[in-house]
Amino acid sequence: MLKHLPIVLCIVFVVVAKPPYQNQIPNGDKVPHPCNPELIWNAVGHNDANIGGSQNLNPFGKDFQEASHTWTQDLCHKDSDNDGFTNGQELGDPQCTWRVGTVPVWTPTGHPGIYESIYPCSRVYIG
Ligand SMILES: [Ca+2]
């Protein structure tokens, strides 16, 4: 049993290290950064791509919080960032049929909490 301990610890670390809400929305671990689509915006409900927690929520994060951190029909049909696309369209669930643990119909097309065309990439993003 002890010879397998490092493997077990690695698995536990990977599970614990994953942001808590990524699995609660479609493609939560695949949302592209508006300034570089090759990068992933890990903290989808936050204004910082990689810093989660209860502070600094973006409009989608506030709506997700109001929905009790659940992917509901209302949250899916809502356009949290007012960019003309619903949260479901941006996260790859245009028909709002996704359920936790299933594969979304599409890959994400945008960020549900960041209005991409007005996001200040030149001031905020380096790299
Ligand atoms: Ca939107």
py3Dmol code that shows the C-alpha trace and the ligand (Angstrom):
import py3Dmol

protein = """\
ATOM      1  CA  MET A   1       0.000   0.000   0.000  1.00  0.00           C
ATOM      2  CA  LEU A   2       2.779   2.459   0.864  1.00  0.00           C
ATOM      3  CA  LYS A   3       4.389   2.087  -2.536  1.00  0.00           C
ATOM      4  CA  HIS A   4       1.173   3.508  -4.071  1.00  0.00           C
ATOM      5  CA  LEU A   5       0.979   6.440  -1.660  1.00  0.00           C
ATOM      6  CA  PRO A   6       2.663   9.002  -3.978  1.00  0.00           C
ATOM      7  CA  ILE A   7       0.181   8.156  -6.749  1.00  0.00           C
ATOM      8  CA  VAL A   8      -2.761   8.474  -4.368  1.00  0.00           C
ATOM      9  CA  LEU A   9      -1.479  11.817  -3.086  1.00  0.00           C
ATOM     10  CA  CYS A  10      -1.073  13.116  -6.640  1.00  0.00           C
ATOM     11  CA  ILE A  11      -4.653  12.153  -7.492  1.00  0.00           C
ATOM     12  CA  VAL A  12      -5.958  13.805  -4.328  1.00  0.00           C
ATOM     13  CA  PHE A  13      -3.967  16.963  -5.112  1.00  0.00           C
ATOM     14  CA  VAL A  14      -5.333  17.188  -8.658  1.00  0.00           C
ATOM     15  CA  VAL A  15      -8.920  16.777  -7.435  1.00  0.00           C
ATOM     16  CA  VAL A  16      -8.518  19.302  -4.611  1.00  0.00           C
ATOM     17  CA  ALA A  17      -6.622  21.831  -6.742  1.00  0.00           C
ATOM     18  CA  LYS A  18      -9.365  22.106  -9.362  1.00  0.00           C
ATOM     19  CA  PRO A  19     -11.440  25.269  -8.999  1.00  0.00           C
ATOM     20  CA  PRO A  20     -14.673  24.268  -7.247  1.00  0.00           C
ATOM     21  CA  TYR A  21     -17.209  25.514  -9.762  1.00  0.00           C
ATOM     22  CA  GLN A  22     -15.620  24.583 -13.081  1.00  0.00           C
ATOM     23  CA  ASN A  23     -17.610  21.351 -13.239  1.00  0.00           C
ATOM     24  CA  GLN A  24     -20.881  23.135 -12.431  1.00  0.00           C
ATOM     25  CA  ILE A  25     -21.090  24.983 -15.765  1.00  0.00           C
ATOM     26  CA  PRO A  26     -20.630  23.691 -19.328  1.00  0.00           C
ATOM     27  CA  ASN A  27     -17.004  23.880 -20.506  1.00  0.00           C
ATOM     28  CA  GLY A  28     -16.019  25.549 -17.237  1.00  0.00           C
ATOM     29  CA  ASP A  29     -12.429  24.464 -17.764  1.00  0.00           C
ATOM     30  CA  LYS A  30     -12.258  25.566 -21.405  1.00  0.00           C
ATOM     31  CA  VAL A  31     -13.368  29.217 -21.448  1.00  0.00           C
ATOM     32  CA  PRO A  32     -10.944  31.181 -23.644  1.00  0.00           C
ATOM     33  CA  HIS A  33      -9.179  34.341 -22.478  1.00  0.00           C
ATOM     34  CA  PRO A  34     -10.580  37.267 -24.511  1.00  0.00           C
ATOM     35  CA  CYS A  35      -7.074  38.560 -25.224  1.00  0.00           C
ATOM     36  CA  ASN A  36      -5.548  35.234 -26.211  1.00  0.00           C
ATOM     37  CA  PRO A  37      -7.850  32.338 -27.098  1.00  0.00           C
ATOM     38  CA  GLU A  38      -4.990  29.909 -26.552  1.00  0.00           C
ATOM     39  CA  LEU A  39      -5.151  30.701 -22.820  1.00  0.00           C
ATOM     40  CA  ILE A  40      -7.911  29.470 -20.498  1.00  0.00           C
ATOM     41  CA  TRP A  41      -9.811  31.782 -18.126  1.00  0.00           C
ATOM     42  CA  ASN A  42      -9.900  29.421 -15.143  1.00  0.00           C
ATOM     43  CA  ALA A  43     -11.920  31.561 -12.718  1.00  0.00           C
ATOM     44  CA  VAL A  44     -14.881  32.048 -15.084  1.00  0.00           C
ATOM     45  CA  GLY A  45     -16.999  33.975 -12.568  1.00  0.00           C
ATOM     46  CA  HIS A  46     -14.227  36.403 -11.649  1.00  0.00           C
ATOM     47  CA  ASN A  47     -12.585  39.480 -13.122  1.00  0.00           C
ATOM     48  CA  ASP A  48      -9.161  37.862 -12.788  1.00  0.00           C
ATOM     49  CA  ALA A  49      -8.537  34.818 -14.964  1.00  0.00           C
ATOM     50  CA  ASN A  50      -6.871  32.778 -12.247  1.00  0.00           C
ATOM     51  CA  ILE A  51      -8.018  34.159  -8.889  1.00  0.00           C
ATOM     52  CA  GLY A  52     -11.292  32.806  -7.531  1.00  0.00           C
ATOM     53  CA  GLY A  53     -12.901  33.185  -4.135  1.00  0.00           C
ATOM     54  CA  SER A  54     -15.920  35.182  -3.076  1.00  0.00           C
ATOM     55  CA  GLN A  55     -14.553  38.575  -4.126  1.00  0.00           C
ATOM     56  CA  ASN A  56     -14.097  40.290  -7.481  1.00  0.00           C
ATOM     57  CA  LEU A  57     -17.007  38.577  -9.224  1.00  0.00           C
ATOM     58  CA  ASN A  58     -17.763  39.535 -12.817  1.00  0.00           C
ATOM     59  CA  PRO A  59     -21.413  39.817 -14.007  1.00  0.00           C
ATOM     60  CA  PHE A  60     -21.590  36.084 -14.783  1.00  0.00           C
ATOM     61  CA  GLY A  61     -20.134  35.228 -11.370  1.00  0.00           C
ATOM     62  CA  LYS A  62     -22.787  37.389  -9.680  1.00  0.00           C
ATOM     63  CA  ASP A  63     -25.565  35.718 -11.684  1.00  0.00           C
ATOM     64  CA  PHE A  64     -24.088  32.266 -10.946  1.00  0.00           C
ATOM     65  CA  GLN A  65     -23.992  33.117  -7.257  1.00  0.00           C
ATOM     66  CA  GLU A  66     -27.624  34.283  -7.379  1.00  0.00           C
ATOM     67  CA  ALA A  67     -28.511  30.937  -8.998  1.00  0.00           C
ATOM     68  CA  SER A  68     -27.021  29.142  -5.972  1.00  0.00           C
ATOM     69  CA  HIS A  69     -24.030  28.047  -8.082  1.00  0.00           C
ATOM     70  CA  THR A  70     -26.290  25.945 -10.290  1.00  0.00           C
ATOM     71  CA  TRP A  71     -26.574  25.905 -14.086  1.00  0.00           C
ATOM     72  CA  THR A  72     -30.256  26.749 -14.443  1.00  0.00           C
ATOM     73  CA  GLN A  73     -32.409  27.543 -17.475  1.00  0.00           C
ATOM     74  CA  ASP A  74     -32.550  31.181 -16.384  1.00  0.00           C
ATOM     75  CA  LEU A  75     -28.759  31.414 -16.009  1.00  0.00           C
ATOM     76  CA  CYS A  76     -28.250  29.680 -19.362  1.00  0.00           C
ATOM     77  CA  HIS A  77     -30.639  32.033 -21.206  1.00  0.00           C
ATOM     78  CA  LYS A  78     -29.284  35.153 -19.511  1.00  0.00           C
ATOM     79  CA  ASP A  79     -26.728  37.445 -21.176  1.00  0.00           C
ATOM     80  CA  SER A  80     -24.706  38.338 -18.087  1.00  0.00           C
ATOM     81  CA  ASP A  81     -22.126  40.497 -19.841  1.00  0.00           C
ATOM     82  CA  ASN A  82     -24.642  42.162 -22.223  1.00  0.00           C
ATOM     83  CA  ASP A  83     -22.670  41.295 -25.342  1.00  0.00           C
ATOM     84  CA  GLY A  84     -25.676  39.943 -27.259  1.00  0.00           C
ATOM     85  CA  PHE A  85     -24.942  36.262 -26.620  1.00  0.00           C
ATOM     86  CA  THR A  86     -26.528  34.155 -23.904  1.00  0.00           C
ATOM     87  CA  ASN A  87     -24.386  32.469 -21.297  1.00  0.00           C
ATOM     88  CA  GLY A  88     -25.384  29.144 -22.858  1.00  0.00           C
ATOM     89  CA  GLN A  89     -24.256  30.239 -26.303  1.00  0.00           C
ATOM     90  CA  GLU A  90     -20.909  31.426 -24.956  1.00  0.00           C
ATOM     91  CA  LEU A  91     -20.309  28.300 -22.879  1.00  0.00           C
ATOM     92  CA  GLY A  92     -21.280  25.828 -25.615  1.00  0.00           C
ATOM     93  CA  ASP A  93     -24.793  25.002 -24.408  1.00  0.00           C
ATOM     94  CA  PRO A  94     -26.984  26.992 -26.838  1.00  0.00           C
ATOM     95  CA  GLN A  95     -30.101  24.901 -26.208  1.00  0.00           C
ATOM     96  CA  CYS A  96     -29.618  24.933 -22.415  1.00  0.00           C
ATOM     97  CA  THR A  97     -29.731  21.156 -22.190  1.00  0.00           C
ATOM     98  CA  TRP A  98     -26.366  20.531 -20.493  1.00  0.00           C
ATOM     99  CA  ARG A  99     -26.309  18.767 -17.132  1.00  0.00           C
ATOM    100  CA  VAL A 100     -23.410  18.317 -14.711  1.00  0.00           C
ATOM    101  CA  GLY A 101     -21.257  15.392 -15.755  1.00  0.00           C
ATOM    102  CA  THR A 102     -22.278  15.423 -19.430  1.00  0.00           C
ATOM    103  CA  VAL A 103     -20.364  16.670 -22.476  1.00  0.00           C
ATOM    104  CA  PRO A 104     -21.550  20.067 -23.800  1.00  0.00           C
ATOM    105  CA  VAL A 105     -22.859  20.233 -27.378  1.00  0.00           C
ATOM    106  CA  TRP A 106     -20.277  22.845 -28.445  1.00  0.00           C
ATOM    107  CA  THR A 107     -16.946  24.147 -27.334  1.00  0.00           C
ATOM    108  CA  PRO A 108     -17.176  27.597 -25.723  1.00  0.00           C
ATOM    109  CA  THR A 109     -17.425  30.524 -28.124  1.00  0.00           C
ATOM    110  CA  GLY A 110     -16.712  33.312 -25.662  1.00  0.00           C
ATOM    111  CA  HIS A 111     -16.618  34.395 -22.033  1.00  0.00           C
ATOM    112  CA  PRO A 112     -20.017  34.778 -20.305  1.00  0.00           C
ATOM    113  CA  GLY A 113     -18.773  37.398 -17.839  1.00  0.00           C
ATOM    114  CA  ILE A 114     -16.457  39.473 -20.031  1.00  0.00           C
ATOM    115  CA  TYR A 115     -17.715  41.586 -22.932  1.00  0.00           C
ATOM    116  CA  GLU A 116     -14.871  40.655 -25.251  1.00  0.00           C
ATOM    117  CA  SER A 117     -15.022  43.542 -27.729  1.00  0.00           C
ATOM    118  CA  ILE A 118     -14.650  46.193 -25.001  1.00  0.00           C
ATOM    119  CA  TYR A 119     -12.253  44.282 -22.729  1.00  0.00           C
ATOM    120  CA  PRO A 120      -9.043  46.321 -22.351  1.00  0.00           C
ATOM    121  CA  CYS A 121      -6.516  43.723 -23.494  1.00  0.00           C
ATOM    122  CA  SER A 122      -3.758  46.234 -24.144  1.00  0.00           C
ATOM    123  CA  ARG A 123      -3.875  47.624 -20.585  1.00  0.00           C
ATOM    124  CA  VAL A 124      -4.475  44.466 -18.586  1.00  0.00           C
ATOM    125  CA  TYR A 125      -3.000  41.607 -20.517  1.00  0.00           C
ATOM    126  CA  ILE A 126       0.727  41.099 -20.975  1.00  0.00           C
ATOM    127  CA  GLY A 127       1.965  38.198 -23.001  1.00  0.00           C
TER     128      GLY A 127
END
"""
ligand_1 = """\
1
CA
Ca -22.945 37.164 -23.084
"""
view = py3Dmol.view(width=600, height=400)
view.addModel(protein, "pdb")
view.setStyle({"model": 0}, {"cartoon": {"style": "trace"}})
view.addModel(ligand_1, "xyz")
view.setStyle({"model": 1}, {"stick": {}})
view.zoomTo()
view.show()
